[in-house]
Amino acid sequence: MVGNMKIKTIKYKQKGKNVYVFTADPNYIVKLVGIKDISKSDENFQRPYDEKRIEEIRQYVLGHDKLYKKGKDINAKGYIPNAIVLNLSKKYTILEENGETFIDFPEEKDLEVYDESIEVIDGQHRLLAFNDECKKHLAGEPYEMCFVALLALTSDEKKEIFMVLNERQKTVDKNILLRHKKLLHLLLEEEETRYEVISRLNSETDSPFSGRIIMSGEKIPHGIKATQIDEVLCSSKAMDKLTDSQNQISDKNYKKLKNYYEAWKNNYKDIWFKKNNTMTKIAGIRFITLMFPYIHEVLSSKGDGKDFRVDAFSTIVKEIKDSHFNDEFDIKKANKFDYFQQRRGIEKLATQIGKELIEENKAKDSDILV
Protein backbone atom coordinates (compact mmCIF):
# COMPACT_ATOMS: atom_id res chain seq x y z
CA MET A 1 0.00 0.00 0.00
CA VAL A 2 1.31 3.43 -0.94
CA GLY A 3 1.98 5.72 1.99
CA ASN A 4 0.83 9.30 1.70
CA MET A 5 2.32 12.63 2.72
CA LYS A 6 -0.07 15.57 2.84
CA ILE A 7 1.22 18.97 1.71
CA LYS A 8 -0.87 21.98 2.67
CA THR A 9 -1.81 24.24 -0.21
CA ILE A 10 -3.67 27.43 -1.02
CA LYS A 11 -6.47 26.88 -3.53
CA TYR A 12 -8.00 29.43 -5.86
CA LYS A 13 -10.05 29.34 -9.05
CA GLN A 14 -9.50 30.70 -12.56
CA LYS A 15 -12.16 30.16 -15.24
CA GLY A 16 -13.58 27.20 -13.36
CA LYS A 17 -10.20 25.48 -12.89
CA ASN A 18 -8.58 25.00 -9.47
CA VAL A 19 -5.03 26.26 -9.01
CA TYR A 20 -2.91 25.17 -6.05
CA VAL A 21 0.05 26.95 -4.48
CA PHE A 22 2.36 25.20 -2.03
CA THR A 23 5.95 25.04 -0.84
CA ALA A 24 8.10 21.91 -0.87
CA ASP A 25 11.66 20.65 -1.04
CA PRO A 26 12.60 20.78 -4.76
CA ASN A 27 14.89 17.79 -4.27
CA TYR A 28 11.78 15.77 -3.40
CA ILE A 29 9.53 17.13 -6.18
CA VAL A 30 12.15 16.57 -8.89
CA LYS A 31 12.03 12.82 -8.20
CA LEU A 32 8.39 12.78 -9.31
CA VAL A 33 8.92 14.69 -12.52
CA GLY A 34 9.05 13.41 -16.07
CA ILE A 35 11.16 15.71 -18.23
CA LYS A 36 10.37 16.08 -21.90
CA ASP A 37 13.24 17.17 -24.12
CA ILE A 38 12.24 18.61 -27.49
CA SER A 39 15.87 18.49 -28.59
CA LYS A 40 15.42 14.69 -28.62
CA SER A 41 12.23 14.86 -30.70
CA ASP A 42 9.84 14.51 -27.75
CA GLU A 43 6.43 15.88 -28.65
CA ASN A 44 6.33 18.64 -26.10
CA PHE A 45 6.04 22.40 -25.65
CA GLN A 46 9.00 22.84 -23.29
CA ARG A 47 12.21 24.56 -24.29
CA PRO A 48 15.22 22.33 -25.09
CA TYR A 49 16.90 20.63 -22.16
CA ASP A 50 20.19 22.40 -21.41
CA GLU A 51 22.59 20.70 -19.01
CA LYS A 52 24.87 23.75 -18.95
CA ARG A 53 21.99 25.96 -17.83
CA ILE A 54 21.08 23.46 -15.11
CA GLU A 55 24.65 23.46 -13.80
CA GLU A 56 24.73 27.27 -13.78
CA ILE A 57 21.57 27.35 -11.64
CA ARG A 58 22.96 24.64 -9.35
CA GLN A 59 26.16 26.62 -8.75
CA TYR A 60 24.07 29.71 -8.09
CA VAL A 61 21.94 27.88 -5.49
CA LEU A 62 25.06 26.56 -3.77
CA GLY A 63 26.44 30.08 -3.48
CA HIS A 64 29.34 29.53 -5.89
CA ASP A 65 28.14 31.98 -8.50
CA LYS A 66 29.44 35.54 -8.44
CA LEU A 67 27.18 38.50 -8.97
CA TYR A 68 29.91 39.77 -11.27
CA LYS A 69 32.11 37.92 -13.73
CA LYS A 70 34.96 40.31 -13.03
CA GLY A 71 35.84 43.01 -10.55
CA LYS A 72 34.19 42.71 -7.14
CA ASP A 73 34.35 39.22 -5.66
CA ILE A 74 30.78 39.05 -4.36
CA ASN A 75 29.03 35.67 -4.25
CA ALA A 76 25.31 35.35 -4.81
CA LYS A 77 23.19 34.01 -1.93
CA GLY A 78 21.30 31.63 -4.20
CA TYR A 79 17.68 32.71 -3.82
CA ILE A 80 15.02 31.51 -6.29
CA PRO A 81 11.82 33.27 -5.17
CA ASN A 82 9.70 32.67 -8.28
CA ALA A 83 7.36 29.68 -8.56
CA ILE A 84 7.70 26.58 -10.71
CA VAL A 85 4.49 25.64 -12.54
CA LEU A 86 3.46 21.97 -12.50
CA ASN A 87 0.82 19.75 -14.07
CA LEU A 88 -0.15 16.97 -11.66
CA SER A 89 -1.44 13.69 -13.05
CA LYS A 90 -4.68 12.08 -11.91
CA LYS A 91 -2.69 10.02 -9.40
CA TYR A 92 -2.80 12.98 -7.03
CA THR A 93 -5.72 13.45 -4.68
CA ILE A 94 -6.92 16.79 -3.37
CA LEU A 95 -8.10 16.65 0.27
CA GLU A 96 -10.37 19.15 2.03
CA GLU A 97 -10.09 18.95 5.81
CA ASN A 98 -11.42 21.44 8.37
CA GLY A 99 -11.56 24.25 5.82
CA GLU A 100 -7.98 23.62 4.61
CA THR A 101 -6.75 22.08 1.35
CA PHE A 102 -4.04 19.44 1.00
CA ILE A 103 -2.46 17.52 -1.87
CA ASP A 104 -1.67 13.85 -1.24
CA PHE A 105 1.97 13.18 -2.20
CA PRO A 106 3.76 9.81 -1.89
CA GLU A 107 6.23 9.08 0.86
CA GLU A 108 9.90 8.66 -0.11
CA LYS A 109 9.65 4.85 -0.02
CA ASP A 110 6.84 4.89 -2.61
CA LEU A 111 8.31 7.31 -5.16
CA GLU A 112 8.64 4.62 -7.85
CA VAL A 113 4.87 4.21 -7.98
CA TYR A 114 4.60 7.92 -8.84
CA ASP A 115 7.48 7.96 -11.32
CA GLU A 116 7.01 10.74 -13.93
CA SER A 117 3.64 11.64 -12.46
CA ILE A 118 4.36 15.39 -12.59
CA GLU A 119 5.02 17.47 -15.68
CA VAL A 120 6.82 20.82 -15.49
CA ILE A 121 5.02 23.55 -17.41
CA ASP A 122 7.54 26.26 -16.57
CA GLY A 123 10.84 26.13 -14.69
CA GLN A 124 12.25 22.71 -15.53
CA HIS A 125 15.88 23.91 -15.50
CA ARG A 126 15.44 25.48 -12.07
CA LEU A 127 13.94 22.27 -10.72
CA LEU A 128 16.49 19.92 -12.31
CA ALA A 129 19.30 21.83 -10.56
CA PHE A 130 18.21 20.10 -7.34
CA ASN A 131 19.74 16.65 -7.62
CA ASP A 132 21.26 14.49 -4.86
CA GLU A 133 24.63 16.19 -5.30
CA CYS A 134 23.03 19.59 -4.72
CA LYS A 135 21.22 18.33 -1.62
CA LYS A 136 24.48 16.93 -0.27
CA HIS A 137 26.31 20.22 -0.71
CA LEU A 138 23.49 22.13 0.97
CA ALA A 139 24.44 20.00 3.99
CA GLY A 140 20.99 19.78 5.48
CA GLU A 141 20.24 23.49 5.11
CA PRO A 142 16.50 23.86 4.49
CA TYR A 143 15.71 25.00 0.96
CA GLU A 144 12.09 25.12 -0.06
CA MET A 145 10.58 26.52 -3.22
CA CYS A 146 7.17 27.74 -4.25
CA PHE A 147 5.13 25.64 -6.68
CA VAL A 148 1.96 26.41 -8.59
CA ALA A 149 0.11 23.25 -9.58
CA LEU A 150 -2.85 22.42 -11.77
CA LEU A 151 -4.47 19.01 -12.09
CA ALA A 152 -4.70 16.90 -15.26
CA LEU A 153 -4.31 19.67 -17.84
CA THR A 154 -5.13 18.95 -21.47
CA SER A 155 -2.45 19.36 -24.11
CA ASP A 156 -3.96 22.65 -25.30
CA GLU A 157 -4.18 23.99 -21.74
CA LYS A 158 -0.52 23.17 -21.12
CA LYS A 159 0.56 24.94 -24.29
CA GLU A 160 -1.53 28.01 -23.50
CA ILE A 161 -0.08 28.35 -19.98
CA PHE A 162 3.44 27.89 -21.29
CA MET A 163 2.92 30.58 -23.92
CA VAL A 164 1.44 33.03 -21.40
CA LEU A 165 4.38 32.50 -19.02
CA ASN A 166 7.07 32.75 -21.67
CA GLU A 167 5.75 35.06 -24.37
CA ARG A 168 3.16 37.44 -22.94
CA GLN A 169 5.09 38.48 -19.83
CA LYS A 170 7.58 41.31 -20.27
CA THR A 171 11.00 41.26 -18.69
CA VAL A 172 12.03 44.16 -16.48
CA ASP A 173 13.41 47.04 -18.54
CA LYS A 174 17.23 47.08 -18.48
CA ASN A 175 17.12 50.77 -17.69
CA ILE A 176 15.19 50.07 -14.49
CA LEU A 177 17.57 47.22 -13.61
CA LEU A 178 20.53 49.58 -14.03
CA ARG A 179 18.92 52.10 -11.68
CA HIS A 180 18.15 49.39 -9.10
CA LYS A 181 21.73 48.11 -9.25
CA LYS A 182 22.85 51.65 -8.50
CA LEU A 183 20.45 51.97 -5.55
CA LEU A 184 21.52 48.57 -4.19
CA HIS A 185 25.23 49.41 -4.56
CA LEU A 186 25.74 46.51 -6.97
CA LEU A 187 27.61 48.41 -9.67
CA LEU A 188 31.30 47.86 -10.29
CA GLU A 189 33.57 50.87 -9.78
CA GLU A 190 33.73 51.67 -13.49
CA GLU A 191 29.95 51.15 -13.83
CA GLU A 192 29.35 53.41 -10.83
CA THR A 193 31.51 56.14 -12.38
CA ARG A 194 29.73 55.93 -15.73
CA TYR A 195 26.36 56.07 -13.98
CA GLU A 196 27.37 59.22 -12.09
CA VAL A 197 28.54 60.83 -15.35
CA ILE A 198 25.26 59.95 -17.07
CA SER A 199 23.23 61.24 -14.10
CA ARG A 200 25.09 64.55 -14.13
CA LEU A 201 24.72 64.94 -17.88
CA ASN A 202 20.99 64.47 -17.46
CA SER A 203 20.42 66.59 -14.33
CA GLU A 204 22.66 69.63 -14.90
CA THR A 205 20.73 72.42 -16.60
CA ASP A 206 23.77 73.56 -18.61
CA SER A 207 24.35 70.07 -20.00
CA PRO A 208 23.54 69.35 -23.67
CA PHE A 209 21.71 66.24 -22.41
CA SER A 210 19.70 68.04 -19.71
CA GLY A 211 16.41 66.16 -19.23
CA ARG A 212 17.04 64.07 -22.36
CA ILE A 213 18.22 60.84 -20.73
CA ILE A 214 15.73 58.19 -19.60
CA MET A 215 17.13 57.16 -16.20
CA SER A 216 14.45 54.59 -15.31
CA GLY A 217 11.03 54.04 -16.91
CA GLU A 218 9.91 57.61 -17.55
CA LYS A 219 8.67 58.74 -20.95
CA ILE A 220 10.83 61.38 -22.68
CA PRO A 221 10.06 62.25 -26.33
CA HIS A 222 13.15 61.49 -28.46
CA GLY A 223 15.05 60.63 -25.26
CA ILE A 224 17.95 58.17 -24.99
CA LYS A 225 18.08 55.40 -22.39
CA ALA A 226 20.78 55.50 -19.72
CA THR A 227 21.72 51.91 -20.61
CA GLN A 228 22.37 52.95 -24.22
CA ILE A 229 24.68 55.80 -23.22
CA ASP A 230 26.36 53.56 -20.65
CA GLU A 231 27.15 50.97 -23.32
CA VAL A 232 28.47 53.66 -25.67
CA LEU A 233 30.70 55.23 -22.99
CA CYS A 234 32.07 51.78 -22.15
CA SER A 235 32.67 50.47 -25.68
CA SER A 236 34.05 53.75 -27.06
CA LYS A 237 36.91 53.86 -24.51
CA ALA A 238 36.02 57.51 -23.94
CA MET A 239 36.17 57.03 -20.17
CA ASP A 240 39.72 55.65 -20.41
CA LYS A 241 40.86 59.20 -21.22
CA LEU A 242 39.10 60.63 -18.17
CA THR A 243 39.30 58.18 -15.25
CA ASP A 244 42.22 57.47 -12.92
CA SER A 245 43.65 54.10 -11.84
CA GLN A 246 40.79 53.72 -9.35
CA ASN A 247 38.19 54.22 -12.09
CA GLN A 248 37.24 57.60 -10.61
CA ILE A 249 36.64 60.77 -12.60
CA SER A 250 37.54 64.24 -11.36
CA ASP A 251 35.19 67.17 -11.75
CA LYS A 252 37.69 68.71 -14.17
CA ASN A 253 37.69 65.65 -16.41
CA TYR A 254 33.92 65.32 -16.25
CA LYS A 255 33.69 68.89 -17.55
CA LYS A 256 35.93 67.92 -20.49
CA LEU A 257 33.32 65.39 -21.59
CA LYS A 258 30.42 67.77 -21.02
CA ASN A 259 32.25 70.52 -22.96
CA TYR A 260 32.88 68.04 -25.75
CA TYR A 261 29.19 67.17 -26.13
CA GLU A 262 28.33 70.87 -25.85
CA ALA A 263 30.63 71.55 -28.82
CA TRP A 264 28.61 69.13 -30.94
CA LYS A 265 25.38 70.72 -29.79
CA ASN A 266 26.70 74.20 -30.66
CA ASN A 267 27.64 73.05 -34.16
CA TYR A 268 24.25 71.41 -34.66
CA LYS A 269 21.87 73.63 -32.66
CA ASP A 270 19.02 73.37 -35.16
CA ILE A 271 18.87 69.58 -35.13
CA TRP A 272 20.03 68.72 -31.59
CA PHE A 273 17.41 66.23 -30.33
CA LYS A 274 15.22 66.97 -33.31
CA LYS A 275 12.79 64.19 -34.17
CA ASN A 276 14.16 61.51 -36.53
CA ASN A 277 17.62 63.09 -36.88
CA THR A 278 20.51 60.62 -36.59
CA MET A 279 22.64 63.08 -34.61
CA THR A 280 20.93 62.41 -31.28
CA LYS A 281 19.73 58.90 -31.92
CA ILE A 282 21.96 56.25 -30.38
CA ALA A 283 23.83 55.79 -33.69
CA GLY A 284 24.79 59.46 -33.74
CA ILE A 285 25.72 59.54 -30.05
CA ARG A 286 27.86 56.44 -30.63
CA PHE A 287 29.71 58.16 -33.48
CA ILE A 288 30.24 61.35 -31.46
CA THR A 289 31.51 59.43 -28.43
CA LEU A 290 33.80 57.22 -30.53
CA MET A 291 35.39 60.41 -31.85
CA PHE A 292 36.18 61.70 -28.36
CA PRO A 293 39.45 59.79 -27.75
CA TYR A 294 40.87 61.04 -31.08
CA ILE A 295 39.87 64.67 -30.51
CA HIS A 296 41.11 64.45 -26.91
CA GLU A 297 44.48 63.26 -28.21
CA VAL A 298 44.68 66.15 -30.67
CA LEU A 299 43.91 68.74 -28.00
CA SER A 300 46.20 67.06 -25.45
CA SER A 301 49.13 67.52 -27.84
CA LYS A 302 48.73 71.30 -27.66
CA GLY A 303 49.41 71.24 -23.93
CA ASP A 304 48.52 74.80 -22.90
CA GLY A 305 45.87 73.72 -20.39
CA LYS A 306 43.07 75.61 -22.13
CA ASP A 307 42.32 73.24 -24.96
CA PHE A 308 39.41 71.38 -23.40
CA ARG A 309 37.08 74.34 -23.35
CA VAL A 310 33.94 74.27 -25.48
CA ASP A 311 35.40 76.56 -28.14
CA ALA A 312 38.52 74.40 -28.53
CA PHE A 313 36.39 71.29 -29.05
CA SER A 314 34.05 73.26 -31.35
CA THR A 315 36.86 74.17 -33.71
CA ILE A 316 37.63 70.53 -34.42
CA VAL A 317 33.97 69.49 -34.53
CA LYS A 318 33.39 72.19 -37.14
CA GLU A 319 36.26 70.77 -39.22
CA ILE A 320 34.61 67.34 -39.09
CA LYS A 321 31.23 68.84 -39.98
CA ASP A 322 32.60 70.79 -42.94
CA SER A 323 34.75 67.94 -44.26
CA HIS A 324 32.47 64.96 -43.76
CA PHE A 325 28.87 66.03 -43.05
CA ASN A 326 26.63 69.09 -43.42
CA ASP A 327 24.56 71.50 -41.29
CA GLU A 328 21.71 69.00 -40.91
CA PHE A 329 23.86 65.93 -40.20
CA ASP A 330 22.02 64.39 -43.13
CA ILE A 331 23.89 61.11 -43.51
CA LYS A 332 22.31 60.38 -46.91
CA LYS A 333 23.40 63.69 -48.45
CA ALA A 334 26.82 63.25 -46.84
CA ASN A 335 27.11 59.75 -48.39
CA LYS A 336 27.48 58.22 -44.92
CA PHE A 337 24.18 56.35 -44.77
CA ASP A 338 25.68 52.87 -45.12
CA TYR A 339 28.11 53.49 -42.24
CA PHE A 340 25.28 54.29 -39.85
CA GLN A 341 23.29 51.11 -40.52
CA GLN A 342 25.25 49.02 -38.07
CA ARG A 343 27.61 49.44 -35.13
CA ARG A 344 30.64 48.12 -37.00
CA GLY A 345 30.15 50.71 -39.75
CA ILE A 346 29.97 53.56 -37.23
CA GLU A 347 33.15 52.32 -35.55
CA LYS A 348 34.89 52.11 -38.93
CA LEU A 349 33.90 55.66 -39.88
CA ALA A 350 34.94 57.10 -36.50
CA THR A 351 38.30 55.33 -36.68
CA GLN A 352 38.90 56.57 -40.21
CA ILE A 353 38.07 60.21 -39.41
CA GLY A 354 39.87 60.04 -36.06
CA LYS A 355 43.12 58.84 -37.59
CA GLU A 356 42.89 61.52 -40.26
CA LEU A 357 42.55 64.18 -37.56
CA ILE A 358 45.62 62.95 -35.71
CA GLU A 359 47.71 62.80 -38.88
CA GLU A 360 46.59 66.29 -39.94
CA ASN A 361 47.46 67.64 -36.51
CA LYS A 362 50.93 66.07 -36.69
CA ALA A 363 51.45 67.61 -40.12
CA LYS A 364 50.48 71.06 -38.78
CA ASP A 365 52.89 70.71 -35.90
CA SER A 366 55.67 69.73 -38.30
CA ASP A 367 54.97 72.81 -40.43
CA ILE A 368 55.17 75.05 -37.35
CA LEU A 369 58.51 73.51 -36.33
CA VAL A 370 59.93 73.95 -39.82
N, C-alpha and C positions, 0 to 999 in steps of 0.2 A: 504493500500500500504506500502511495506517495505521501510523504509528509509535507505539510504546508507551513508557510511563513507569511503572515499577514503584514502588508506594508500600508500604512495609513496614507490616504490621498485626499486631495481637494478635488471635488467634482463640480464641473459647470457645463452648461449646454451651449452649443452653437448650431443653429439650423436643425434642431432635433437630434443632434448627435452629442453624446457625452464625451467630455474631454477630462482627463485625469492628470493631476500634477502631484508629483511625489519626489522625495529625495532618497537616494540609495547609494551604496558603494558601487562605483563603476566597474570595479574588478569583478564583482558578482554579476552584474547585469550583462557584461560582455560575454560571459560564458553561456548565455541563453540566446545569443544573437546569431543569426545567419547572415553572412555578408555576401552581397551580390557584387560582382566585379564586371562592369561593362567592358573593361579592357580585355576580358577573356570571353567575350561574346555572350555573357549572361543577359537574358532579356530583362532589363531593369532600368529604372530612371536615375539611379544614383550616379555620382561622378566617378571617374576611374579610381580604383584603389591605388594609393600612392604610399609605399612603404617609407620613403624618405620623409614625407609629410608627417606620418605617424611617429617616426623617431624624433622629429623636431618637436612635436607636441610633448612627447614623453620626456625629453630633456628639459623642456620648459617646466613641466609639472614637478620634476625632481629638483628644480632650482639651479640647473646647470646652464641655463640659457641667459645670456647677457642682454640687458635692455639695449645695449649698443654693440655694434660689431667692432668698433674701434674707439679709442679715447677712454672715457670713464669706465672703470671696471665695476659695474653695478649689475648684480645678478637679479633676475626676475624672481618674484615670490612663487609664481606658479599657479595663480588663480584662474579658474575657468568658471565664471559666474553665469554664463548663458546656458539655456536648457538644450538637451538632446531630445529630438522628437522620435517617438517609437510607435510602431504598429504592433499591437499584441494579438496573437492568434486566439482562436476560440478555446484554447486550453485554459485560458486564464478566467477566473471567476471573480466577479465583483460582489463584495459583501457589504450589506448595510446593517450596522449594529449600533443601537442607541444614538441614532442621529448622525453617526460618523460613517465614512466610506473607506473600505479597505480593498486592496487587490491581493488575491491569493497567489503567492509565488512559491516555488518549490524549495525545499531545504537543500543544502549543499549536497547531501548524499543522494538526492534524486534528480540532479541536474541532467543526467543523460536522457531521462524521460521527456524533458523539455528542450532537448537539443534543437537549435535553430527555430525556436518558437517565437522569437521576437525579430522584427525587421526594423532597421534604422531608416527613418525617412530623411532625417537631417542630422549630421554630426557624427558620421561613422568614423572618421579619422580621429576625432577627439576621444571617442569611446575605445577604439582599438589601441590607443596609447596605453591603456591600463591592462597590461598583461601581468603574469606572475612575477616577472623580473621587476616591473615597476612597483608592485606591491611590496616586494622584498626590500627595495631601496627606500621606500617610504618608512620602513622600519616600524610598522604598527601605528604610524601617525594617522589619525582619522582623516579621510578625504571622501566626502560625499559630493554628489552632483545632483543637479535638478533635472528631472525628466518630465516631459509632457507625453502622455500616452493616449492613443485612441485604440478602439477595439475592432478587429476584423474589418479593416478598410478594404474597399474594392480597389481594383487596379487604377481606375480613373480617379478615385479619391486620393490615392497615394501620389499620383502624378500632379494633381492640382495643388496639394499641400507643398510638395517639393518645389513646384514652380513659384508659388507665393513666397516661400521662404528664401529662395535663391535668385529670383528675378525681380519681383515687385518691390522688395525692400531696398532702400537706398543706403549706401554706406555713409559714414560720417564724413563730411567735407574735409579735405586735407587742410584747408585753411583753418578750420575750427580745431583740428587736431594739433596744428602747429601752435595755436594760441594756448591750448590746454597744456601742451608740453612746456611752454614758457611759464605758465602759472604754477605748474607742479615742479618747476626747477629740474626738468628732465632734458634740457638742451645741453649739448656739448658746448665747450667754451667758444669754438668758432661759430656754432649755430646761435648761441646767445648773443655774440657780438653782431652778427648779421641781423638778428631780430631787432636789436636796439637801433641799428642804423636805419632799418626799414621803418620802425616806429617813429623815429625822429623825422625822417623824410616825409612821413604822412602827417605828423602832428604840428610841425613848425610852419607858421603862416607864411614865412618867406621862402619856403621850399617849393621847388617846381612840381613836387608831387603832393602838395598840401591837400588833404582830403580826397586824394585820388586812389589811395591804396585800400583794398578790402582786407581788413585785418582779421575778421572772423566771418560772420555770415551776412553782414549788412549788404544792402543793395546800393551800388554806386554806378550811375550811368557811365559807361565807357571806362570804368575803373579796372585796375589790375590787381590780381590776388597777391597777397603777401608771399604765398608759396612760390608763385611764378618769379617774383623778383628775387626771392631767396635763392632759387635754383640758378638764376642768371648770375647773381653776385658770386655764387660758389664756383660755377663752371667757367666763368670768364677770367678767373684769377685776379679780378680787380682788387679784392680785399688783400691779396698778397702784397700789394704795393702800399697798403695803409696800416696793417696790423703789425704788432711787435711779436716777439718770440713767445709771448703768453697769449697770443690771439686776441689781444686787446687793441682798441683803436682810440687814439687821443682825440680830443675835441678839434685840434688843429687839422688832423688828417681827415676827420669826418667832414670838416668844412671844405676840404679839397674836393671830395666826392660831390658834395652838394653844389659847390661852385661849378663843377664840371657839368652836371645835369642842367644847371641854370644857364650855362653857355649854350647848350643845345636848345633850350626853351627860347632864349633870346634870339637865336638865329631862325627859329621857326615859330614865332609868336602866333601867327595866324592859324596854324594847324595843330598847335600843342593841345593834345587831348580832344581833337576834333573827331567827330563820329566817322568811323570807317577809314581813317588815315593810318597808314602803317607805322608812322613815326612813334605813336604812343600805344600801339598794340604790342604784345609781348615780343613779336619778331623785331620791331623797331627798337624796343628797349634792350633786347639782346645785342643787336648790332652796336648801339651806342655804348653799352657797357663793355663789350668786347674791344672796343676802340680805346677804352680808358688806359690800359697798361702802356700802349704805344704812345699816346699823347702825353702821359705822365713821364715816360722816358725822355721824350723830346724836351719837355719843360724842365725836367731835372737837370739836363745837360747844360742849361743856361746858368743855373747856380747862383742867382742873385737874391733868392729868398722871396721874390715878389711874383714869381711866375705861376702861382697856382690861384691867382685871383680870377674872377669871372672873365675879365677882359682878356687876360692871357689865354685862357681856354677858348674864348670866343674867336680869337684870331685864327686859331688852327681849325676850329669847327667850320668857320666860314670858308677856309681853303678847301676843306673836304666837300662842303656844300657846292661851291663853285666848280670844283673839278669833277665831281662824281654824281651830284644830284641836281636839285633845282629848288626854287622857293617853296614848292608845295610838297616836297619829298615824295613826288610821284614816281614810284619805282618803275612803272611801265614806260613813261617818257624818258626816264634816265637809263633805260635798258638794263635794269637791275631786277626785273620781276622774277626771273628764274632763280636768282640767288635766294630770294626771300620766301621760297616755297618750302624749304626745309632747313632744319638747324645746321646741317653740314654746309649748306650753301652760304648761310649767313656767316658762319665761322671762316669759310674760305675767303669771302669778300673782305671781312674785317682784317684778316691776316694780310691779305694782298695790299690793302690801302695802308694798313699800319706799317708794314715794312717799307713801303714807298715813302711815307712820312719820315721815318728814321733815316733813310738813305738821303733824302732831300735835305734834311737838317744837317747831316754830316757834310754834305757838299757845300752848304752855306758856310759852315764853320771853317771849312778848308779855304774857301774864297776869302774869308775875313783874315785868316792867318797869312795868306799869300799877300 
